[in-house]
Amino acid sequence: MDTTNQPNVQGRKNIGPIIITLVVVLILIIGGLYIFASRMSLQTLPSDALTPATTTNVKVITNKADDVKSLQNDLKSATDGLDSQAI
């Protein structure tokens, strides 16, 4: 007797589609939690981390001397305070 073409026996259900549905729902839940967690981590950053750095003591070099000592002094005055900024 060939049993491959017989319908499902009463009381016995095919559980394949149920398992696939549960796996898909589980994947969607995990993806939603991942997106939710990534958005929450962006909101907990300090407010100064999201704003661009502002420059405060910017000196404009207008010295037109071209000797080495003047150029070194201009370079030193232009780079003072850069170490304290996040550049």
ABEGO torsion letter per residue (X at the ends): XBAAABBBBBGBBBAAAAAAAAAAAAAAAAAAAAAAAAAAAAAABBAAAABBBBBABBBBBABABABAAAAAAAAAAAABGAAABBX
